[in-house]
Amino acid sequence: MSAFTSLELGRDEKDFEQGGLSLQKNPLLVSIIDGCETLKALLSKNKITPEHIASCRGLILMRTDKIGFGISVTQGYGLVLLRQPNAPSGWSAPLPLKVDGFSMGAVMGYSEQHTLILLTTDEEIDVFLNVSRCASTWWMLCLVAV
């Protein structure tokens, strides 16, 4: 049995607590489980192939929830995994990712979205890392200015 797949564990909190893990105390564990489920679902529906994963330089797995009526709030979490040739598994440790946002317009209801982004080159990884910092700084400046 794999330690990180909730489909095999049944996603029952008692299963996790028996192994000394708690979903409430460990949001990184929840991100890992959701990421595994997203990958398994995409593979089973033939949306991606194992070759896609094998050839990429990085993975971004996110789960976001959006709710609103006119004004909406988006919140979520995820993981960033990067290729590390010197690591025993070939991948970095999972790095947590937080997603926050808002929008205005013709919005009504609730949506949940699971996203996989494949970074195929080192340049794409650099752009993601640098742009995400710039974008968050830009938004902070916009919020302060308003």
Biotite code that builds the C-alpha atoms (Angstrom):
import biotite.structure as struc

atoms = struc.array([
    struc.Atom([0.000, 0.000, 0.000], chain_id="A", res_id=1, res_name="MET", atom_name="CA", element="C"),
    struc.Atom([1.324, 3.425, -0.925], chain_id="A", res_id=2, res_name="SER", atom_name="CA", element="C"),
    struc.Atom([1.641, 5.867, 1.956], chain_id="A", res_id=3, res_name="ALA", atom_name="CA", element="C"),
    struc.Atom([0.356, 8.856, -0.005], chain_id="A", res_id=4, res_name="PHE", atom_name="CA", element="C"),
    struc.Atom([-2.699, 7.734, -1.951], chain_id="A", res_id=5, res_name="THR", atom_name="CA", element="C"),
    struc.Atom([-6.002, 8.453, -0.298], chain_id="A", res_id=6, res_name="SER", atom_name="CA", element="C"),
    struc.Atom([-7.832, 6.169, -2.716], chain_id="A", res_id=7, res_name="LEU", atom_name="CA", element="C"),
    struc.Atom([-6.033, 3.203, -1.173], chain_id="A", res_id=8, res_name="GLU", atom_name="CA", element="C"),
    struc.Atom([-6.370, 4.598, 2.342], chain_id="A", res_id=9, res_name="LEU", atom_name="CA", element="C"),
    struc.Atom([-10.045, 5.416, 1.874], chain_id="A", res_id=10, res_name="GLY", atom_name="CA", element="C"),
    struc.Atom([-9.429, 9.022, 2.960], chain_id="A", res_id=11, res_name="ARG", atom_name="CA", element="C"),
    struc.Atom([-10.711, 8.121, 6.403], chain_id="A", res_id=12, res_name="ASP", atom_name="CA", element="C"),
    struc.Atom([-9.061, 10.184, 9.124], chain_id="A", res_id=13, res_name="GLU", atom_name="CA", element="C"),
    struc.Atom([-8.765, 7.114, 11.348], chain_id="A", res_id=14, res_name="LYS", atom_name="CA", element="C"),
    struc.Atom([-6.538, 5.459, 8.742], chain_id="A", res_id=15, res_name="ASP", atom_name="CA", element="C"),
    struc.Atom([-4.165, 8.409, 8.866], chain_id="A", res_id=16, res_name="PHE", atom_name="CA", element="C"),
    struc.Atom([-4.227, 8.739, 12.648], chain_id="A", res_id=17, res_name="GLU", atom_name="CA", element="C"),
    struc.Atom([-3.292, 5.069, 13.060], chain_id="A", res_id=18, res_name="GLN", atom_name="CA", element="C"),
    struc.Atom([-0.028, 5.906, 11.315], chain_id="A", res_id=19, res_name="GLY", atom_name="CA", element="C"),
    struc.Atom([0.513, 8.976, 13.513], chain_id="A", res_id=20, res_name="GLY", atom_name="CA", element="C"),
    struc.Atom([-0.673, 11.414, 10.817], chain_id="A", res_id=21, res_name="LEU", atom_name="CA", element="C"),
    struc.Atom([-3.379, 14.029, 11.211], chain_id="A", res_id=22, res_name="SER", atom_name="CA", element="C"),
    struc.Atom([-5.069, 15.819, 8.318], chain_id="A", res_id=23, res_name="LEU", atom_name="CA", element="C"),
    struc.Atom([-5.901, 18.844, 10.491], chain_id="A", res_id=24, res_name="GLN", atom_name="CA", element="C"),
    struc.Atom([-2.324, 19.245, 11.698], chain_id="A", res_id=25, res_name="LYS", atom_name="CA", element="C"),
    struc.Atom([-0.565, 18.656, 8.387], chain_id="A", res_id=26, res_name="ASN", atom_name="CA", element="C"),
    struc.Atom([-1.804, 20.628, 5.336], chain_id="A", res_id=27, res_name="PRO", atom_name="CA", element="C"),
    struc.Atom([1.240, 19.443, 3.365], chain_id="A", res_id=28, res_name="LEU", atom_name="CA", element="C"),
    struc.Atom([-0.054, 15.879, 3.734], chain_id="A", res_id=29, res_name="LEU", atom_name="CA", element="C"),
    struc.Atom([-3.419, 16.964, 2.318], chain_id="A", res_id=30, res_name="VAL", atom_name="CA", element="C"),
    struc.Atom([-1.632, 18.603, -0.644], chain_id="A", res_id=31, res_name="SER", atom_name="CA", element="C"),
    struc.Atom([0.365, 15.440, -1.284], chain_id="A", res_id=32, res_name="ILE", atom_name="CA", element="C"),
    struc.Atom([-2.764, 13.283, -1.181], chain_id="A", res_id=33, res_name="ILE", atom_name="CA", element="C"),
    struc.Atom([-4.733, 15.638, -3.456], chain_id="A", res_id=34, res_name="ASP", atom_name="CA", element="C"),
    struc.Atom([-1.779, 15.799, -5.856], chain_id="A", res_id=35, res_name="GLY", atom_name="CA", element="C"),
    struc.Atom([-1.597, 11.996, -6.028], chain_id="A", res_id=36, res_name="CYS", atom_name="CA", element="C"),
    struc.Atom([-5.344, 11.791, -6.664], chain_id="A", res_id=37, res_name="GLU", atom_name="CA", element="C"),
    struc.Atom([-5.131, 14.413, -9.412], chain_id="A", res_id=38, res_name="THR", atom_name="CA", element="C"),
    struc.Atom([-2.279, 12.570, -11.132], chain_id="A", res_id=39, res_name="LEU", atom_name="CA", element="C"),
    struc.Atom([-4.063, 9.215, -10.861], chain_id="A", res_id=40, res_name="LYS", atom_name="CA", element="C"),
    struc.Atom([-7.294, 10.684, -12.261], chain_id="A", res_id=41, res_name="ALA", atom_name="CA", element="C"),
    struc.Atom([-5.517, 12.324, -15.207], chain_id="A", res_id=42, res_name="LEU", atom_name="CA", element="C"),
    struc.Atom([-3.590, 9.126, -15.975], chain_id="A", res_id=43, res_name="LEU", atom_name="CA", element="C"),
    struc.Atom([-6.702, 6.936, -15.759], chain_id="A", res_id=44, res_name="SER", atom_name="CA", element="C"),
    struc.Atom([-8.600, 9.243, -18.151], chain_id="A", res_id=45, res_name="LYS", atom_name="CA", element="C"),
    struc.Atom([-5.613, 9.323, -20.544], chain_id="A", res_id=46, res_name="ASN", atom_name="CA", element="C"),
    struc.Atom([-5.372, 13.104, -20.222], chain_id="A", res_id=47, res_name="LYS", atom_name="CA", element="C"),
    struc.Atom([-1.620, 12.728, -19.633], chain_id="A", res_id=48, res_name="ILE", atom_name="CA", element="C"),
    struc.Atom([0.793, 9.854, -20.150], chain_id="A", res_id=49, res_name="THR", atom_name="CA", element="C"),
    struc.Atom([3.669, 8.619, -17.985], chain_id="A", res_id=50, res_name="PRO", atom_name="CA", element="C"),
    struc.Atom([5.970, 9.981, -20.710], chain_id="A", res_id=51, res_name="GLU", atom_name="CA", element="C"),
    struc.Atom([4.706, 13.509, -19.970], chain_id="A", res_id=52, res_name="HIS", atom_name="CA", element="C"),
    struc.Atom([5.741, 13.140, -16.339], chain_id="A", res_id=53, res_name="ILE", atom_name="CA", element="C"),
    struc.Atom([9.032, 11.461, -17.228], chain_id="A", res_id=54, res_name="ALA", atom_name="CA", element="C"),
    struc.Atom([10.030, 14.247, -19.615], chain_id="A", res_id=55, res_name="SER", atom_name="CA", element="C"),
    struc.Atom([9.071, 17.271, -17.507], chain_id="A", res_id=56, res_name="CYS", atom_name="CA", element="C"),
    struc.Atom([11.468, 19.276, -15.326], chain_id="A", res_id=57, res_name="ARG", atom_name="CA", element="C"),
    struc.Atom([8.857, 20.282, -12.761], chain_id="A", res_id=58, res_name="GLY", atom_name="CA", element="C"),
    struc.Atom([5.260, 19.715, -11.640], chain_id="A", res_id=59, res_name="LEU", atom_name="CA", element="C"),
    struc.Atom([2.807, 22.131, -10.084], chain_id="A", res_id=60, res_name="ILE", atom_name="CA", element="C"),
    struc.Atom([-0.271, 20.510, -8.555], chain_id="A", res_id=61, res_name="LEU", atom_name="CA", element="C"),
    struc.Atom([-2.997, 22.798, -7.201], chain_id="A", res_id=62, res_name="MET", atom_name="CA", element="C"),
    struc.Atom([-6.485, 22.523, -5.770], chain_id="A", res_id=63, res_name="ARG", atom_name="CA", element="C"),
    struc.Atom([-8.501, 25.732, -5.631], chain_id="A", res_id=64, res_name="THR", atom_name="CA", element="C"),
    struc.Atom([-11.982, 26.592, -4.404], chain_id="A", res_id=65, res_name="ASP", atom_name="CA", element="C"),
    struc.Atom([-13.850, 29.606, -5.732], chain_id="A", res_id=66, res_name="LYS", atom_name="CA", element="C"),
    struc.Atom([-17.045, 30.957, -4.211], chain_id="A", res_id=67, res_name="ILE", atom_name="CA", element="C"),
    struc.Atom([-18.926, 34.145, -4.780], chain_id="A", res_id=68, res_name="GLY", atom_name="CA", element="C"),
    struc.Atom([-21.853, 36.167, -5.931], chain_id="A", res_id=69, res_name="PHE", atom_name="CA", element="C"),
    struc.Atom([-20.704, 39.206, -7.901], chain_id="A", res_id=70, res_name="GLY", atom_name="CA", element="C"),
    struc.Atom([-17.462, 39.251, -5.948], chain_id="A", res_id=71, res_name="ILE", atom_name="CA", element="C"),
    struc.Atom([-15.650, 35.951, -5.578], chain_id="A", res_id=72, res_name="SER", atom_name="CA", element="C"),
    struc.Atom([-12.837, 34.656, -3.434], chain_id="A", res_id=73, res_name="VAL", atom_name="CA", element="C"),
    struc.Atom([-10.419, 31.978, -4.578], chain_id="A", res_id=74, res_name="THR", atom_name="CA", element="C"),
    struc.Atom([-8.322, 30.005, -2.138], chain_id="A", res_id=75, res_name="GLN", atom_name="CA", element="C"),
    struc.Atom([-6.308, 26.880, -2.499], chain_id="A", res_id=76, res_name="GLY", atom_name="CA", element="C"),
    struc.Atom([-3.109, 25.028, -1.965], chain_id="A", res_id=77, res_name="TYR", atom_name="CA", element="C"),
    struc.Atom([-0.767, 22.810, -3.830], chain_id="A", res_id=78, res_name="GLY", atom_name="CA", element="C"),
    struc.Atom([2.721, 21.482, -4.376], chain_id="A", res_id=79, res_name="LEU", atom_name="CA", element="C"),
    struc.Atom([5.714, 22.282, -6.500], chain_id="A", res_id=80, res_name="VAL", atom_name="CA", element="C"),
    struc.Atom([8.051, 19.403, -7.375], chain_id="A", res_id=81, res_name="LEU", atom_name="CA", element="C"),
    struc.Atom([11.261, 19.972, -9.295], chain_id="A", res_id=82, res_name="LEU", atom_name="CA", element="C"),
    struc.Atom([13.729, 17.549, -10.837], chain_id="A", res_id=83, res_name="ARG", atom_name="CA", element="C"),
    struc.Atom([16.803, 17.134, -8.650], chain_id="A", res_id=84, res_name="GLN", atom_name="CA", element="C"),
    struc.Atom([19.350, 14.854, -10.313], chain_id="A", res_id=85, res_name="PRO", atom_name="CA", element="C"),
    struc.Atom([21.298, 14.340, -7.062], chain_id="A", res_id=86, res_name="ASN", atom_name="CA", element="C"),
    struc.Atom([18.234, 13.335, -5.006], chain_id="A", res_id=87, res_name="ALA", atom_name="CA", element="C"),
    struc.Atom([17.623, 9.594, -4.484], chain_id="A", res_id=88, res_name="PRO", atom_name="CA", element="C"),
    struc.Atom([14.153, 9.811, -6.045], chain_id="A", res_id=89, res_name="SER", atom_name="CA", element="C"),
    struc.Atom([15.196, 12.264, -8.758], chain_id="A", res_id=90, res_name="GLY", atom_name="CA", element="C"),
    struc.Atom([12.701, 14.854, -7.418], chain_id="A", res_id=91, res_name="TRP", atom_name="CA", element="C"),
    struc.Atom([12.847, 17.604, -4.837], chain_id="A", res_id=92, res_name="SER", atom_name="CA", element="C"),
    struc.Atom([10.901, 17.431, -1.635], chain_id="A", res_id=93, res_name="ALA", atom_name="CA", element="C"),
    struc.Atom([7.345, 18.720, -2.135], chain_id="A", res_id=94, res_name="PRO", atom_name="CA", element="C"),
    struc.Atom([7.250, 22.475, -1.662], chain_id="A", res_id=95, res_name="LEU", atom_name="CA", element="C"),
    struc.Atom([3.912, 23.879, -0.446], chain_id="A", res_id=96, res_name="PRO", atom_name="CA", element="C"),
    struc.Atom([2.102, 26.416, -2.577], chain_id="A", res_id=97, res_name="LEU", atom_name="CA", element="C"),
    struc.Atom([-0.671, 28.766, -1.392], chain_id="A", res_id=98, res_name="LYS", atom_name="CA", element="C"),
    struc.Atom([-3.182, 30.250, -3.821], chain_id="A", res_id=99, res_name="VAL", atom_name="CA", element="C"),
    struc.Atom([-5.271, 33.315, -2.929], chain_id="A", res_id=100, res_name="ASP", atom_name="CA", element="C"),
    struc.Atom([-7.257, 35.612, -5.167], chain_id="A", res_id=101, res_name="GLY", atom_name="CA", element="C"),
    struc.Atom([-10.457, 37.505, -5.782], chain_id="A", res_id=102, res_name="PHE", atom_name="CA", element="C"),
    struc.Atom([-12.484, 38.676, -8.739], chain_id="A", res_id=103, res_name="SER", atom_name="CA", element="C"),
    struc.Atom([-15.453, 40.855, -9.569], chain_id="A", res_id=104, res_name="MET", atom_name="CA", element="C"),
    struc.Atom([-17.969, 40.379, -12.315], chain_id="A", res_id=105, res_name="GLY", atom_name="CA", element="C"),
    struc.Atom([-20.555, 37.864, -13.439], chain_id="A", res_id=106, res_name="ALA", atom_name="CA", element="C"),
    struc.Atom([-19.810, 35.216, -10.830], chain_id="A", res_id=107, res_name="VAL", atom_name="CA", element="C"),
    struc.Atom([-22.302, 33.127, -8.906], chain_id="A", res_id=108, res_name="MET", atom_name="CA", element="C"),
    struc.Atom([-21.780, 29.829, -7.140], chain_id="A", res_id=109, res_name="GLY", atom_name="CA", element="C"),
    struc.Atom([-18.984, 27.518, -6.110], chain_id="A", res_id=110, res_name="TYR", atom_name="CA", element="C"),
    struc.Atom([-16.328, 25.664, -8.040], chain_id="A", res_id=111, res_name="SER", atom_name="CA", element="C"),
    struc.Atom([-13.497, 23.331, -7.170], chain_id="A", res_id=112, res_name="GLU", atom_name="CA", element="C"),
    struc.Atom([-10.612, 22.962, -9.580], chain_id="A", res_id=113, res_name="GLN", atom_name="CA", element="C"),
    struc.Atom([-7.701, 20.523, -9.635], chain_id="A", res_id=114, res_name="HIS", atom_name="CA", element="C"),
    struc.Atom([-4.825, 21.698, -11.801], chain_id="A", res_id=115, res_name="THR", atom_name="CA", element="C"),
    struc.Atom([-1.613, 20.130, -13.063], chain_id="A", res_id=116, res_name="LEU", atom_name="CA", element="C"),
    struc.Atom([1.013, 22.311, -14.726], chain_id="A", res_id=117, res_name="ILE", atom_name="CA", element="C"),
    struc.Atom([4.015, 20.607, -16.318], chain_id="A", res_id=118, res_name="LEU", atom_name="CA", element="C"),
    struc.Atom([7.180, 22.683, -16.514], chain_id="A", res_id=119, res_name="LEU", atom_name="CA", element="C"),
    struc.Atom([9.217, 21.242, -19.365], chain_id="A", res_id=120, res_name="THR", atom_name="CA", element="C"),
    struc.Atom([12.379, 23.376, -19.307], chain_id="A", res_id=121, res_name="THR", atom_name="CA", element="C"),
    struc.Atom([14.618, 25.036, -16.755], chain_id="A", res_id=122, res_name="ASP", atom_name="CA", element="C"),
    struc.Atom([13.643, 28.395, -18.262], chain_id="A", res_id=123, res_name="GLU", atom_name="CA", element="C"),
    struc.Atom([9.971, 27.727, -17.472], chain_id="A", res_id=124, res_name="GLU", atom_name="CA", element="C"),
    struc.Atom([10.900, 26.939, -13.877], chain_id="A", res_id=125, res_name="ILE", atom_name="CA", element="C"),
    struc.Atom([12.853, 30.202, -13.620], chain_id="A", res_id=126, res_name="ASP", atom_name="CA", element="C"),
    struc.Atom([9.952, 32.165, -15.121], chain_id="A", res_id=127, res_name="VAL", atom_name="CA", element="C"),
    struc.Atom([7.467, 30.568, -12.711], chain_id="A", res_id=128, res_name="PHE", atom_name="CA", element="C"),
    struc.Atom([9.630, 31.256, -9.673], chain_id="A", res_id=129, res_name="LEU", atom_name="CA", element="C"),
    struc.Atom([10.404, 34.852, -10.663], chain_id="A", res_id=130, res_name="ASN", atom_name="CA", element="C"),
    struc.Atom([6.977, 35.830, -12.029], chain_id="A", res_id=131, res_name="VAL", atom_name="CA", element="C"),
    struc.Atom([5.124, 34.495, -8.994], chain_id="A", res_id=132, res_name="SER", atom_name="CA", element="C"),
    struc.Atom([7.188, 36.725, -6.723], chain_id="A", res_id=133, res_name="ARG", atom_name="CA", element="C"),
    struc.Atom([6.726, 39.739, -8.989], chain_id="A", res_id=134, res_name="CYS", atom_name="CA", element="C"),
    struc.Atom([2.996, 39.154, -9.342], chain_id="A", res_id=135, res_name="ALA", atom_name="CA", element="C"),
    struc.Atom([2.466, 38.890, -5.600], chain_id="A", res_id=136, res_name="SER", atom_name="CA", element="C"),
    struc.Atom([4.507, 42.036, -5.003], chain_id="A", res_id=137, res_name="THR", atom_name="CA", element="C"),
    struc.Atom([2.570, 43.869, -7.729], chain_id="A", res_id=138, res_name="TRP", atom_name="CA", element="C"),
    struc.Atom([-0.775, 42.843, -6.190], chain_id="A", res_id=139, res_name="TRP", atom_name="CA", element="C"),
    struc.Atom([0.386, 43.920, -2.750], chain_id="A", res_id=140, res_name="MET", atom_name="CA", element="C"),
    struc.Atom([1.342, 47.316, -4.157], chain_id="A", res_id=141, res_name="LEU", atom_name="CA", element="C"),
    struc.Atom([-2.032, 47.614, -5.907], chain_id="A", res_id=142, res_name="CYS", atom_name="CA", element="C"),
    struc.Atom([-3.902, 46.756, -2.705], chain_id="A", res_id=143, res_name="LEU", atom_name="CA", element="C"),
    struc.Atom([-1.871, 49.233, -0.687], chain_id="A", res_id=144, res_name="VAL", atom_name="CA", element="C"),
    struc.Atom([-2.380, 51.947, -3.322], chain_id="A", res_id=145, res_name="ALA", atom_name="CA", element="C"),
    struc.Atom([-6.170, 51.518, -3.285], chain_id="A", res_id=146, res_name="VAL", atom_name="CA", element="C"),
])
